[in-house]
Amino acid sequence: MSIPSISGSISRSAPHSLRRAVQAVFVAATLSAGVAAFAQTDKVNTVIGEQVKTEEAAKASQKRVEALDSETSKMLGDYRQMMAEAQSLKSYNAELSVQVQSQQEQVNGMAKQISEIETTSREVLPMMQKMLDTLDQFVMLDLPFLLDERKTRIAQLKEMMGRADVSTSEKYRRIVEAYQIEMEFGRTIEAYQGQVGDKTVDFLRAGRVSLMYQTLDGKETGYWDADAKSWKIDSSYQDAMRAGLKVAKKQSAPDFVGVAIHAPKEIG
């Protein structure tokens, strides 16, 4: 704001006192205008300051809003991910439940089988022992062919029955195998060497119906007498014995051979 010059407004011819009064008035006006201008400027500065504070507060609020929005978006994303994982776990648990039920059924089935096996073992072991005793008795009452071999087999089976490292199924298999061997003897013809007393002889076994022998020089021929439970010399079978040995040793074609047969007795 410009203040007019006092010298330009008052005539030089005016009295000195008047000029001083006018100058005083102008000085007062000038001071008043300056004070008014200063007050106006302070008010403007206050308004500007308030505006700045408002803008800063608005910026801070916007930052908080943005931060809350970002956090909200993140929480929403986490929530959706957790819901997806929960659904996946629910499906997985449903599948596991089916598998667990199936496995439980298998466990129950296996437990039942084990129980049955234990029951079967309790029943089978005495049965196998009885089979073994019967086989032993049968060999003792049978024709005395390959006696050492057959007794050794039975002794090994008896020793096996007391072993814990041999399974029940293996014990049963071995006993059945021994029975099969004994059954095979009943439908085969066989020649082998052995002892009758102090003499080395050729034996001829025809199934289980006849057991004959002949010395290596062919001078003595005999057979097992089932009634007397001893060897009986009978030279009438000398030629039949020689022919039978050739058939058994596959030195001649199969043919009818006369052998000593135990005649059954009538029980009356």
Buried (B, 14 or more C-beta within 10 A) or exposed (E): EEEEEBEEEBEEEEEEEEBEEBBEEBEEEBEEEEEEEEEEEEEEEEEEEEEEEEEEEEEEEEEEEEEEEEEEEEEEEEEEEEEEEEEEEEEEEEEEEEEEEEEEEEEEEEEEEEEEBEEEEEEBBEEBBEBBEEBBEEBEEBBBBBEEEBEEBBEEBEEBBEEEEEEEEEBBEBBEEBBEBBEEBEEEBBBBEBEBEEEEBBBBBBBBEBBBBBBEEEEBBBBBEBEEEEBEEBEEBBEBBBBBBBBBBEEEEEEEBEBBEBEEEEEE
